[in-house]
Amino acid sequence: MRRSTAQPFASRSWAITLLIGLAFVGLEYGLRCKVQTADARQAHSWLDLTLFLCAYLFMFCLKPIQRAVQRKLCQRALHASRPKTAR
């Protein structure tokens, strides 16, 4: 019985996905700090709410992103393991 190639790529695909998520959170935090320092007099509750909702929606995108990354990693491993034919 053949072992599945999906298991070794699961942790790598989650790591890549979490790095994408970390970059997304960093961009949100940087945007918030930039807007906050630009005009500190106004309350930015709308900005906080928008960033929170974007982060919440991004959480639902993590699993599809992970699946896509894992599928690409498995495809690359499959193509790399095939012997090349001479034409």
PyMOL commands that set and color helices and strands:
alter all, ss='L'
color gray80, all
select helices_A, chain A and resi 6-38+45-81
alter helices_A, ss='H'
color red, helices_A
deselect
rebuild
show_as cartoon
